[in-house]
Amino acid sequence: MKKFIEEFKQFAMRGNVLDMAVGVIVGGAFNSIVTSLVNDVITPLIAIPMGKATFTDIVWVIGETQITIGNFIQAIFSFLITAFSVFVLVKTINILTKKREAEKPQEPAAPKISSTGQLLMEILEELKKKEA
């Protein structure tokens, strides 16, 4: 049991797990911002021409069943804004990564060995094998 607890501590304290935890927390906060943006700003602006206060007021009634299509429309807006934001973030990170790699000093290429040099290297390797 003690070994199991030690392994769990090692797993939980690895950098990737901590990075992921921070990402989940920041993602949750970002989700709140996007939800507020959609519900409190975008939806009312788009719903004005429809004569509704918000999309949540848009309901289809079929028999005795109410289908709240407005909630679905708001979810679509939230998804599109979130997906676009993640796309921009990933694109920016990729550009910065490429830029950083381009600025790194490049390792000099290994000198080319002539066919004579290659032959000498092979002879040297054979001699070492015979000595062993």
C-alpha positions in Angstrom: 0.0 0.0 0.0 2.9 2.4 0.8 4.5 1.7 -2.6 1.1 2.5 -4.3 0.9 5.8 -2.4 4.4 6.7 -3.4 3.7 5.9 -7.1 0.6 8.0 -6.9 2.5 11.0 -5.4 5.1 10.7 -8.2 2.4 10.6 -10.8 0.5 13.5 -9.3 3.5 15.7 -9.0 4.8 15.3 -12.5 4.9 18.4 -14.6 2.4 17.3 -17.2 -0.3 16.6 -14.6 0.2 20.0 -13.0 0.1 21.7 -16.4 -3.1 19.9 -17.3 -4.7 20.9 -14.0 -3.8 24.6 -14.6 -5.2 24.2 -18.2 -8.5 22.8 -16.9 -8.9 25.6 -14.3 -8.1 28.3 -16.9 -10.4 26.6 -19.4 -13.2 26.6 -16.9 -12.7 30.3 -16.3 -12.6 30.9 -20.1 -15.8 29.0 -20.5 -17.5 31.4 -18.0 -16.3 34.4 -20.1 -17.5 32.9 -23.4 -20.9 31.9 -21.9 -21.4 35.5 -20.5 -20.3 37.0 -23.8 -22.8 34.9 -25.7 -25.7 35.1 -23.2 -25.3 38.8 -22.2 -23.9 40.5 -25.3 -24.2 38.6 -28.6 -27.5 36.9 -28.1 -29.5 40.0 -27.1 -28.0 41.9 -30.1 -29.0 39.2 -32.6 -32.4 38.7 -30.9 -33.4 42.4 -31.2 -34.5 42.1 -34.9 -36.5 39.0 -34.0 -38.5 40.9 -31.4 -37.3 38.7 -28.5 -35.2 39.6 -25.5 -32.9 36.6 -25.8 -32.7 33.4 -27.8 -34.0 31.5 -24.8 -37.4 33.0 -25.5 -37.5 31.2 -28.9 -39.5 28.1 -28.3 -41.2 25.7 -30.7 -44.4 24.1 -29.3 -45.4 20.8 -30.8 -48.5 19.5 -29.1 -47.7 19.8 -25.4 -44.0 19.6 -25.9 -41.8 22.7 -25.9 -38.5 22.6 -27.8 -36.2 25.4 -26.6 -34.4 26.0 -29.9 -33.0 29.2 -28.5 -30.8 27.4 -26.0 -29.4 25.3 -28.8 -28.6 28.4 -30.8 -26.8 29.9 -27.8 -24.8 26.7 -27.4 -23.8 26.9 -31.1 -22.6 30.5 -30.6 -20.6 29.5 -27.5 -19.0 26.6 -29.4 -18.0 28.7 -32.4 -16.5 31.4 -30.2 -14.6 28.9 -28.1 -13.4 27.0 -31.2 -12.3 30.2 -32.9 -10.4 31.3 -29.7 -8.6 28.0 -29.4 -7.7 28.1 -33.1 -6.2 31.5 -32.7 -4.3 30.5 -29.6 -2.9 27.3 -31.2 -2.0 29.2 -34.4 -0.2 31.9 -32.3 1.7 29.2 -30.3 2.8 27.5 -33.6 4.0 30.8 -35.0 6.0 31.5 -31.9 7.4 28.0 -31.8 8.6 28.2 -35.4 10.1 31.6 -34.8 12.0 30.3 -31.7 13.3 27.3 -33.6 14.4 29.5 -36.5 16.4 31.7 -34.0 18.3 28.7 -32.5 21.8 28.3 -33.7 22.0 25.4 -36.1 24.4 22.6 -35.5 27.1 22.5 -38.2 26.7 19.6 -40.6 28.9 16.7 -40.1 31.9 16.9 -42.5 31.6 14.7 -45.5 34.2 11.9 -45.6 35.7 11.2 -48.9 35.6 7.6 -50.3 39.3 7.2 -49.3 38.5 8.4 -45.8 35.5 6.1 -45.6 37.7 3.2 -46.7 40.3 4.0 -44.1 37.6 4.2 -41.4 36.4 0.7 -42.4 39.9 -0.7 -42.3 40.4 0.8 -38.8 37.1 -0.8 -37.6 38.2 -4.2 -39.0 41.6 -3.9 -37.3 39.9 -3.1 -34.0 37.7 -6.1 -34.3 40.7 -8.4 -34.9 42.5 -7.0 -31.8 39.5 -7.8 -29.6 
